Amino acid sequence: MLHYYYCLDAEKNFKSTGQRKMVFQKAEDIKERLNKTERSLWVNKFKMPPNEAKKLHSLLFKKAKAYFREQSKEKPNPTNAEVLCYILSGEVK
């Protein structure tokens, strides 16, 4: 999810429409794949009810966007442990 926001941000830095379109399509592909995981991972693998999976998915998207706004300049490549810590506590240690 963070990668999606980094791709959207990178799109703004390109000058030509062709370059923007390439990055934007990639970002949209990422978002599409993430939306598929909502069904295949949360519902099928972890047996969550579809509404709960949708709520969790949107919560994780909000957390990713908040992290991107707050921490992307300081920690552009967070580790899995840092991301998990941010999700749980709201701060990066």
TORPA-4810 file (N, C-alpha, C, O; in nm, 3 decimals):
<nodes>
NODE_1_0.082_-0.118_0.000_0.000_0.000_0.000_0.087_0.125_0.000_0.055_0.225_-0.064_M
NODE_2_0.197_0.118_0.073_0.289_0.231_0.072_0.348_0.252_-0.068_0.366_0.365_-0.113_L
NODE_3_0.378_0.142_-0.134_0.436_0.152_-0.268_0.341_0.224_-0.363_0.385_0.299_-0.450_H
NODE_4_0.213_0.201_-0.346_0.112_0.270_-0.429_0.125_0.421_-0.411_0.124_0.495_-0.509_Y
NODE_5_0.137_0.468_-0.287_0.148_0.612_-0.262_0.281_0.668_-0.313_0.287_0.781_-0.360_Y
NODE_6_0.389_0.588_-0.304_0.516_0.633_-0.359_0.508_0.647_-0.511_0.566_0.739_-0.568_Y
NODE_7_0.436_0.556_-0.577_0.419_0.565_-0.723_0.337_0.688_-0.762_0.370_0.755_-0.859_C
NODE_8_0.232_0.717_-0.687_0.153_0.836_-0.715_0.236_0.962_-0.697_0.224_1.057_-0.775_L
NODE_9_0.321_0.963_-0.596_0.407_1.078_-0.572_0.510_1.092_-0.685_0.539_1.203_-0.729_D
NODE_10_0.565_0.981_-0.730_0.665_0.985_-0.837_0.604_1.036_-0.967_0.673_1.099_-1.046_A
NODE_11_0.477_1.008_-0.988_0.410_1.054_-1.109_0.416_1.206_-1.120_0.428_1.260_-1.230_E
NODE_12_0.407_1.275_-1.008_0.408_1.422_-1.009_0.541_1.480_-1.054_0.547_1.593_-1.100_K
NODE_13_0.649_1.402_-1.040_0.782_1.452_-1.072_0.818_1.439_-1.220_0.916_1.499_-1.265_N
NODE_14_0.741_1.363_-1.296_0.772_1.346_-1.438_0.713_1.458_-1.519_0.602_1.505_-1.492_F
NODE_15_0.788_1.502_-1.620_0.744_1.615_-1.700_0.658_1.574_-1.818_0.559_1.641_-1.848_K
NODE_16_0.692_1.464_-1.885_0.616_1.426_-2.004_0.495_1.342_-1.966_0.495_1.271_-1.866_S
NODE_17_0.393_1.352_-2.048_0.270_1.278_-2.024_0.293_1.127_-2.034_0.234_1.050_-1.959_T
NODE_18_0.379_1.086_-2.127_0.408_0.943_-2.144_0.469_0.883_-2.020_0.430_0.774_-1.978_G
NODE_19_0.565_0.954_-1.960_0.627_0.903_-1.837_0.525_0.899_-1.724_0.521_0.803_-1.647_Q
NODE_20_0.444_1.002_-1.713_0.341_1.004_-1.608_0.245_0.887_-1.625_0.207_0.821_-1.528_R
NODE_21_0.206_0.864_-1.750_0.109_0.758_-1.777_0.166_0.622_-1.739_0.095_0.537_-1.685_K
NODE_22_0.295_0.600_-1.768_0.358_0.472_-1.733_0.355_0.450_-1.582_0.319_0.342_-1.535_M
NODE_23_0.393_0.551_-1.506_0.395_0.538_-1.360_0.254_0.527_-1.307_0.228_0.446_-1.218_V
NODE_24_0.162_0.608_-1.359_0.026_0.606_-1.310_-0.040_0.471_-1.336_-0.113_0.420_-1.250_F
NODE_25_-0.016_0.414_-1.453_-0.073_0.282_-1.482_-0.017_0.180_-1.385_-0.089_0.092_-1.337_Q
NODE_26_0.111_0.192_-1.355_0.171_0.100_-1.259_0.105_0.116_-1.123_0.075_0.017_-1.056_K
NODE_27_0.081_0.239_-1.081_0.017_0.264_-0.953_-0.125_0.207_-0.952_-0.168_0.150_-0.852_A
NODE_28_-0.196_0.223_-1.062_-0.331_0.170_-1.069_-0.330_0.017_-1.068_-0.420_-0.045_-1.011_E
NODE_29_-0.229_-0.044_-1.132_-0.216_-0.190_-1.127_-0.193_-0.237_-0.984_-0.248_-0.339_-0.941_D
NODE_30_-0.111_-0.163_-0.912_-0.084_-0.197_-0.772_-0.212_-0.190_-0.690_-0.241_-0.279_-0.610_I
NODE_31_-0.289_-0.083_-0.712_-0.414_-0.068_-0.636_-0.512_-0.180_-0.671_-0.582_-0.231_-0.583_K
NODE_32_-0.517_-0.218_-0.797_-0.606_-0.327_-0.838_-0.566_-0.458_-0.771_-0.652_-0.533_-0.724_E
NODE_33_-0.435_-0.486_-0.768_-0.388_-0.609_-0.702_-0.417_-0.607_-0.553_-0.452_-0.709_-0.494_R
NODE_34_-0.401_-0.490_-0.491_-0.431_-0.479_-0.348_-0.579_-0.502_-0.321_-0.616_-0.563_-0.220_L
NODE_35_-0.663_-0.455_-0.410_-0.808_-0.478_-0.393_-0.842_-0.625_-0.409_-0.936_-0.674_-0.345_N
NODE_36_-0.768_-0.697_-0.493_-0.791_-0.841_-0.507_-0.751_-0.915_-0.379_-0.813_-1.015_-0.343_K
NODE_37_-0.647_-0.866_-0.312_-0.604_-0.933_-0.189_-0.709_-0.923_-0.080_-0.718_-1.008_0.008_T
NODE_38_-0.789_-0.817_-0.087_-0.896_-0.804_0.012_-0.983_-0.928_0.011_-1.018_-0.981_0.116_E
NODE_39_-1.019_-0.973_-0.109_-1.105_-1.093_-0.119_-1.024_-1.220_-0.097_-1.062_-1.304_-0.016_R
NODE_40_-0.914_-1.235_-0.169_-0.844_-1.363_-0.166_-0.772_-1.390_-0.035_-0.770_-1.503_0.012_S
NODE_41_-0.713_-1.289_0.024_-0.636_-1.311_0.146_-0.724_-1.307_0.271_-0.731_-1.404_0.348_L
NODE_42_-0.792_-1.195_0.290_-0.866_-1.179_0.415_-0.987_-1.271_0.423_-1.013_-1.331_0.528_W
NODE_43_-1.063_-1.282_0.313_-1.186_-1.361_0.318_-1.156_-1.510_0.302_-1.201_-1.590_0.383_V
NODE_44_-1.082_-1.547_0.200_-1.059_-1.689_0.172_-0.957_-1.752_0.267_-0.982_-1.860_0.321_N
NODE_45_-0.844_-1.687_0.288_-0.737_-1.747_0.369_-0.767_-1.737_0.519_-0.754_-1.836_0.592_K
NODE_46_-0.805_-1.618_0.566_-0.826_-1.597_0.709_-0.972_-1.608_0.751_-1.005_-1.587_0.868_F
NODE_47_-1.060_-1.641_0.657_-1.202_-1.666_0.685_-1.271_-1.549_0.754_-1.355_-1.569_0.843_K
NODE_48_-1.236_-1.428_0.714_-1.303_-1.309_0.768_-1.433_-1.287_0.693_-1.443_-1.320_0.574_M
NODE_49_-1.533_-1.231_0.759_-1.653_-1.192_0.686_-1.618_-1.080_0.587_-1.531_-0.998_0.616_P
NODE_50_-1.683_-1.074_0.473_-1.650_-0.973_0.372_-1.654_-0.829_0.422_-1.570_-0.748_0.383_P
NODE_51_-1.753_-0.793_0.509_-1.757_-0.653_0.557_-1.637_-0.623_0.646_-1.580_-0.515_0.638_N
NODE_52_-1.599_-0.718_0.728_-1.484_-0.697_0.817_-1.356_-0.685_0.735_-1.269_-0.603_0.766_E
NODE_53_-1.343_-0.765_0.630_-1.226_-0.758_0.543_-1.220_-0.622_0.473_-1.113_-0.564_0.459_A
NODE_54_-1.335_-0.572_0.431_-1.340_-0.441_0.365_-1.298_-0.331_0.463_-1.224_-0.240_0.426_K
NODE_55_-1.347_-0.339_0.587_-1.311_-0.239_0.689_-1.161_-0.244_0.719_-1.095_-0.140_0.728_K
NODE_56_-1.106_-0.365_0.733_-0.964_-0.380_0.760_-0.881_-0.325_0.643_-0.780_-0.258_0.663_L
NODE_57_-0.924_-0.356_0.523_-0.854_-0.309_0.403_-0.852_-0.156_0.398_-0.748_-0.096_0.371_H
NODE_58_-0.965_-0.093_0.424_-0.969_0.054_0.421_-0.889_0.114_0.536_-0.826_0.219_0.519_S
NODE_59_-0.890_0.049_0.652_-0.809_0.096_0.765_-0.660_0.092_0.730_-0.587_0.186_0.759_L
NODE_60_-0.617_-0.018_0.668_-0.476_-0.029_0.630_-0.438_0.075_0.524_-0.327_0.128_0.527_L
NODE_61_-0.530_0.104_0.431_-0.504_0.208_0.331_-0.489_0.344_0.399_-0.401_0.422_0.362_F
NODE_62_-0.575_0.372_0.498_-0.566_0.500_0.570_-0.434_0.510_0.646_-0.371_0.616_0.648_K
NODE_63_-0.393_0.399_0.709_-0.266_0.399_0.782_-0.148_0.421_0.687_-0.055_0.494_0.719_K
NODE_64_-0.154_0.357_0.569_-0.046_0.373_0.470_-0.039_0.517_0.423_0.070_0.573_0.408_A
NODE_65_-0.154_0.578_0.400_-0.155_0.718_0.355_-0.102_0.810_0.464_-0.026_0.903_0.436_K
NODE_66_-0.141_0.785_0.588_-0.092_0.866_0.700_0.059_0.850_0.716_0.129_0.949_0.736_A
NODE_67_0.108_0.727_0.706_0.253_0.705_0.715_0.324_0.780_0.603_0.426_0.844_0.625_Y
NODE_68_0.269_0.770_0.483_0.333_0.835_0.368_0.341_0.986_0.391_0.444_1.047_0.363_F
NODE_69_0.234_1.046_0.440_0.235_1.191_0.465_0.334_1.230_0.573_0.405_1.330_0.559_R
NODE_70_0.340_1.152_0.680_0.422_1.188_0.796_0.568_1.147_0.782_0.657_1.223_0.820_E
NODE_71_0.594_1.028_0.730_0.728_0.969_0.740_0.800_0.947_0.608_0.916_0.905_0.611_Q
NODE_72_0.739_0.973_0.494_0.801_0.934_0.367_0.933_1.004_0.340_1.021_0.947_0.276_S
NODE_73_0.948_1.126_0.388_1.074_1.199_0.365_1.185_1.147_0.458_1.300_1.137_0.417_K
NODE_74_1.149_1.115_0.581_1.247_1.070_0.679_1.286_0.924_0.661_1.403_0.889_0.669_E
NODE_75_1.188_0.839_0.637_1.212_0.695_0.621_1.142_0.647_0.495_1.033_0.591_0.501_K
NODE_76_1.205_0.667_0.379_1.139_0.628_0.254_1.130_0.477_0.233_1.043_0.432_0.159_P
NODE_77_1.216_0.400_0.296_1.213_0.253_0.281_1.203_0.187_0.419_1.302_0.138_0.472_N
NODE_78_1.083_0.185_0.476_1.069_0.127_0.609_1.080_-0.026_0.604_1.046_-0.089_0.504_P
NODE_79_1.126_-0.082_0.713_1.129_-0.228_0.724_0.990_-0.277_0.763_0.903_-0.198_0.800_T
NODE_80_0.970_-0.407_0.753_0.841_-0.464_0.792_0.812_-0.438_0.939_0.698_-0.411_0.977_N
NODE_81_0.916_-0.446_1.023_0.898_-0.424_1.166_0.856_-0.279_1.193_0.772_-0.254_1.280_A
NODE_82_0.914_-0.183_1.120_0.878_-0.043_1.138_0.734_-0.017_1.094_0.662_0.059_1.159_E
NODE_83_0.693_-0.079_0.985_0.556_-0.062_0.937_0.458_-0.122_1.037_0.356_-0.061_1.069_V
NODE_84_0.487_-0.241_1.087_0.401_-0.305_1.186_0.391_-0.220_1.313_0.283_-0.205_1.369_L
NODE_85_0.504_-0.167_1.357_0.505_-0.080_1.475_0.419_0.044_1.451_0.347_0.087_1.540_C
NODE_86_0.426_0.101_1.330_0.344_0.218_1.299_0.195_0.183_1.297_0.112_0.260_1.345_Y
NODE_87_0.162_0.068_1.244_0.022_0.026_1.239_-0.033_0.008_1.381_-0.146_0.048_1.410_I
NODE_88_0.047_-0.051_1.467_0.001_-0.081_1.603_0.000_0.041_1.695_-0.093_0.060_1.773_L
NODE_89_0.107_0.124_1.686_0.119_0.233_1.783_0.104_0.372_1.723_0.082_0.469_1.796_S
NODE_90_0.115_0.385_1.591_0.104_0.516_1.529_0.233_0.593_1.522_0.234_0.710_1.483_G
NODE_91_0.343_0.530_1.561_0.474_0.597_1.553_0.580_0.497_1.511_0.567_0.377_1.532_E
NODE_92_0.687_0.551_1.451_0.798_0.467_1.405_0.911_0.478_1.505_0.950_0.588_1.545_V
NODE_93_0.962_0.363_1.545_1.073_0.364_1.643_1.200_0.321_1.576_1.304_0.315_1.641_K
</nodes>
